[in-house]
Amino acid sequence: MIEVYAGKGNSKYKICITDKALPKNELNKVIDKKAKVLIVTDSGLPNAYVRTLKQSIKNSNVYVHIINKGEKAKSFKNYQQILKKLIDLKFSRTDLIVAFGGGVVGDIAGFSAATFLRGIDYIQMPTTLLSQVDSSVGGKTAINVPQGKNLVGAFYNPKLVLISTTYLKTLSEKEYKSGLGEVIKYAFIDNQKLRSLIENNPQKIINRENKILIKIIEESIKTKSKIVTKDEKESGIRAILNFGHTFGHAIEAFTGYKKLSHGAAITLGMVIASKVSFFEGHIKDYQLENIINLINSIGLDSDHSNYKYSALKKYIMNDKKVANGKLNLIMINKNYKAFRTNKFQVNNIKKAFNV
Ligand SMILES: NC(=O)c1ccc[n+]([C@@H]2O[C@H](COP(=O)([O-])OP(=O)(O)OC[C@H]3O[C@@H](n4cnc5c(N)ncnc54)[C@H](O)[C@@H]3O)[C@@H](O)[C@H]2O)c1
């Protein structure tokens, strides 16, 4: 089992990554024997996973709360229902939540833990590739409201993150590829080792082989934890985690969040941001080619020709990365490292959409 740490001081936490089944010992080590436990999960997870997890927790008071699967379930109503359950079951400050599922479950269960009784402990047990490499680490929790996604939330670190690649076998192709999009993002944020791992093992990654999965998850998390530990509340360097997001979010908004998975949209966003970086002179043509080849090598789509600048412009300028009327873009430099800048020619964005 691989161990990585994130957070600092009292809120430092361990991330365990294994290619074996659920590491029961790690789980039971952090749960007080007398604590009540609420497992929050969603209707898309195979029942057997939830049954096994429930049986693995040694405590006598283990409860399960199932929300519907899908982004819509990250709602205020479901949040209220989780709180109601915690109150009905008389949960106290020493009790605990286990978030067992993808990013939707992690975000809503984490936000419930952050706010119930001003904060109780929670464990992240992510079961999608996206949540294993990204959302379970960093302490961002949130729910959606009608006015927008993730508008209500808190920074609140988990007590432990437990990752088993065995869960990934049942993930749909679309969700798996969505997670791979985030892996690519970490490869281009600042991780030469991750880039080489992908370059040298594309077929093993496509085949979901445990041995390679565990390595790419470890590398992605190391990059994320290094950045989020430096900047827990996203006031500086953490912004580079948004590589591909300005254009990716614009594509998601333009398509009504229906056509593409989040990771697929972010992948197209990274391609466009890399092209802007090329036109701005930050990378050479062969480097742009390398980036696109790497994306394609693991079965991800890099073709953004369906999306035109003229149609996406209003979403791009609406992005939360616009500060004082100037758009901050995350670009990539000649060392394949992402960086933030608001110095660029708008014309180069237009050119990037057209090639
Ligand atoms: N907090 C953060 O830092 C952060 C970062 C990125 C994304 N997010 C959030 O994450 C969410 C997306 O997460 P996601 O991509 O994991 O989607 P998701 O949570 O909706 O899960 C995708 C689907 O996979 C199913 N599923 C989960 N595990 C499975 C398994 N092992 N086998 C079969 N099916 C399984 C789920 O039931 C669901 O239908 C978004 O709400 C996004 O805002 C949060």
The ligand as an SDF file (V2000), in Angstrom:
LIG
                    3D

 44 48  0  0  0  0  0  0  0  0999 V2000
  -14.0880   18.8070   -4.3450 N   0  0  0  0  0  0  0  0  0  0  0  0
  -13.2720   18.8760   -5.3750 C   0  0  0  0  0  0  0  0  0  0  0  0
  -12.1020   19.2920   -5.2450 O   0  0  0  0  0  0  0  0  0  0  0  0
  -13.7460   18.4670   -6.7270 C   0  0  0  0  0  0  0  0  0  0  0  0
  -12.8440   18.3660   -7.7930 C   0  0  0  0  0  0  0  0  0  0  0  0
  -13.3280   17.9000   -9.0320 C   0  0  0  0  0  0  0  0  0  0  0  0
  -14.6670   17.5610   -9.1760 C   0  0  0  0  0  0  0  0  0  0  0  0
  -15.5130   17.6850   -8.0930 N   0  0  0  0  0  0  0  0  0  0  0  0
  -16.9210   17.3160   -8.2210 C   0  0  0  0  0  0  0  0  0  0  0  0
  -16.9750   15.9150   -8.4820 O   0  0  0  0  0  0  0  0  0  0  0  0
  -18.2160   15.6420   -9.1270 C   0  0  0  0  0  0  0  0  0  0  0  0
  -17.9610   14.6420  -10.2360 C   0  0  0  0  0  0  0  0  0  0  0  0
  -17.4530   13.4720   -9.6750 O   0  0  0  0  0  0  0  0  0  0  0  0
  -17.3770   12.1000  -10.5010 P   0  0  0  0  0  0  0  0  0  0  0  0
  -16.8210   12.3700  -11.8230 O   0  0  0  0  0  0  0  0  0  0  0  0
  -16.7340   11.1240   -9.6050 O   0  0  0  0  0  0  0  0  0  0  0  0
  -18.9050   11.7790  -10.7770 O   0  0  0  0  0  0  0  0  0  0  0  0
  -20.0470   11.0720   -9.8920 P   0  0  0  0  0  0  0  0  0  0  0  0
  -19.7790   11.1980   -8.4550 O   0  0  0  0  0  0  0  0  0  0  0  0
  -21.3280   11.6020  -10.4010 O   0  0  0  0  0  0  0  0  0  0  0  0
  -19.9110    9.5380  -10.2990 O   0  0  0  0  0  0  0  0  0  0  0  0
  -20.1510    9.1530  -11.6340 C   0  0  0  0  0  0  0  0  0  0  0  0
  -21.0470    7.9300  -11.7280 C   0  0  0  0  0  0  0  0  0  0  0  0
  -20.2880    6.7770  -11.4210 O   0  0  0  0  0  0  0  0  0  0  0  0
  -21.0090    5.9380  -10.5120 C   0  0  0  0  0  0  0  0  0  0  0  0
  -19.9960    5.1880   -9.7730 N   0  0  0  0  0  0  0  0  0  0  0  0
  -19.1970    5.6410   -8.7820 C   0  0  0  0  0  0  0  0  0  0  0  0
  -18.3020    4.6960   -8.4550 N   0  0  0  0  0  0  0  0  0  0  0  0
  -18.5520    3.6260   -9.2240 C   0  0  0  0  0  0  0  0  0  0  0  0
  -17.9460    2.3470   -9.3540 C   0  0  0  0  0  0  0  0  0  0  0  0
  -16.8590    2.0050   -8.6590 N   0  0  0  0  0  0  0  0  0  0  0  0
  -18.4670    1.4700  -10.2440 N   0  0  0  0  0  0  0  0  0  0  0  0
  -19.5460    1.8300  -11.0090 C   0  0  0  0  0  0  0  0  0  0  0  0
  -20.1470    3.0330  -10.9400 N   0  0  0  0  0  0  0  0  0  0  0  0
  -19.6480    3.9170  -10.0640 C   0  0  0  0  0  0  0  0  0  0  0  0
  -21.8400    6.8980   -9.7060 C   0  0  0  0  0  0  0  0  0  0  0  0
  -22.9520    6.2470   -9.1620 O   0  0  0  0  0  0  0  0  0  0  0  0
  -22.2220    7.9350  -10.7580 C   0  0  0  0  0  0  0  0  0  0  0  0
  -23.3640    7.4980  -11.4660 O   0  0  0  0  0  0  0  0  0  0  0  0
  -18.7700   16.9660   -9.6030 C   0  0  0  0  0  0  0  0  0  0  0  0
  -19.8650   17.3050   -8.7810 O   0  0  0  0  0  0  0  0  0  0  0  0
  -17.6350   17.9520   -9.3690 C   0  0  0  0  0  0  0  0  0  0  0  0
  -18.0890   19.2450   -9.0560 O   0  0  0  0  0  0  0  0  0  0  0  0
  -15.0730   18.1130   -6.9000 C   0  0  0  0  0  0  0  0  0  0  0  0
  1  2  1  0
  2  3  2  0
  2  4  1  0
  4  5  1  0
  4 44  2  0
  5  6  2  0
  6  7  1  0
  7  8  2  0
  8  9  1  0
  8 44  1  0
  9 10  1  0
  9 42  1  0
 10 11  1  0
 11 12  1  0
 11 40  1  0
 12 13  1  0
 13 14  1  0
 14 15  2  0
 14 16  1  0
 14 17  1  0
 17 18  1  0
 18 19  2  0
 18 20  1  0
 18 21  1  0
 21 22  1  0
 22 23  1  0
 23 24  1  0
 23 38  1  0
 24 25  1  0
 25 26  1  0
 25 36  1  0
 26 27  1  0
 26 35  1  0
 27 28  2  0
 28 29  1  0
 29 30  1  0
 29 35  2  0
 30 31  1  0
 30 32  2  0
 32 33  1  0
 33 34  2  0
 34 35  1  0
 36 37  1  0
 36 38  1  0
 38 39  1  0
 40 41  1  0
 40 42  1  0
 42 43  1  0
M  CHG  2   8   1  16  -1
M  END
$$$$
